[in-house]
Amino acid sequence: MDQVVASELSPGDVVRVDDPQAHRVERILIADGQVVLELRPVGLAAPDPVRVRLPAGRLIDRLGTSHD
């Protein structure tokens, strides 16, 4: 597990934001000092991604990548 700045995430990264559930990053949009992440929970079927808006400098727990 690494702590990384939200703006340094990439699609395929597996992260924890504010809960113990791990999520896979699907898309990232950076604008106006904010990062919008589209996430899908790992190990759970979810029809729609969860969108989270965070400050670009916020620290996120990166657990690895979906390729690990």
C-alpha positions as CSV (number, residue, x, y, z in Angstrom):
1,M,0.0,0.0,0.0
2,D,1.3,3.5,-0.9
3,Q,-0.2,6.9,-0.2
4,V,-0.3,8.9,-3.3
5,V,-1.6,12.3,-4.3
6,A,-5.1,11.9,-6.0
7,S,-3.9,13.7,-9.2
8,E,-1.2,11.0,-9.7
9,L,-3.6,8.1,-9.9
10,S,-4.1,6.1,-13.1
11,P,-6.9,4.0,-14.5
12,G,-6.4,0.5,-13.2
13,D,-5.1,1.6,-9.8
14,V,-6.9,-0.1,-6.8
15,V,-7.5,2.4,-4.1
16,R,-9.3,3.1,-0.8
17,V,-10.8,6.5,-0.3
18,D,-13.0,6.9,2.8
19,D,-14.1,3.4,3.5
20,P,-12.5,-0.1,3.8
21,Q,-13.9,-1.2,0.4
22,A,-11.2,-1.3,-2.3
23,H,-12.2,0.3,-5.6
24,R,-10.7,0.1,-9.1
25,V,-10.1,3.5,-10.8
26,E,-11.8,3.5,-14.2
27,R,-11.6,7.1,-15.3
28,I,-9.9,10.3,-14.0
29,L,-10.7,13.9,-14.8
30,I,-8.6,16.7,-13.4
31,A,-10.0,20.3,-13.6
32,D,-9.8,23.4,-11.4
33,G,-7.7,21.8,-8.7
34,Q,-10.1,18.9,-8.3
35,V,-9.9,15.3,-9.3
36,V,-13.1,13.4,-10.3
37,L,-12.6,9.6,-10.1
38,E,-15.0,7.0,-11.5
39,L,-14.6,3.9,-9.3
40,R,-15.9,0.4,-9.2
41,P,-15.8,-1.8,-6.1
42,V,-13.4,-4.7,-6.3
43,G,-15.2,-8.1,-5.9
44,L,-18.7,-6.6,-6.1
45,A,-20.9,-6.3,-9.2
46,A,-21.9,-2.7,-9.6
47,P,-23.9,-1.6,-12.7
48,D,-22.7,2.0,-12.5
49,P,-19.4,3.5,-11.3
50,V,-19.2,5.6,-8.2
51,R,-18.0,9.2,-8.8
52,V,-15.9,10.9,-6.2
53,R,-14.7,14.5,-6.3
54,L,-11.5,15.3,-4.3
55,P,-8.9,18.0,-4.0
56,A,-6.0,17.3,-6.4
57,G,-3.5,17.2,-3.5
58,R,-5.5,14.8,-1.3
59,L,-3.7,11.7,-0.2
60,I,-5.2,8.4,-1.3
61,D,-4.3,4.8,-0.3
62,R,-3.2,3.0,-3.4
63,L,-3.3,-0.8,-2.8
64,G,-1.8,-1.7,-6.2
65,T,-3.1,-2.0,-9.8
66,S,-5.6,-4.3,-11.3
67,H,-2.7,-6.0,-13.1
68,D,-0.9,-7.0,-9.9
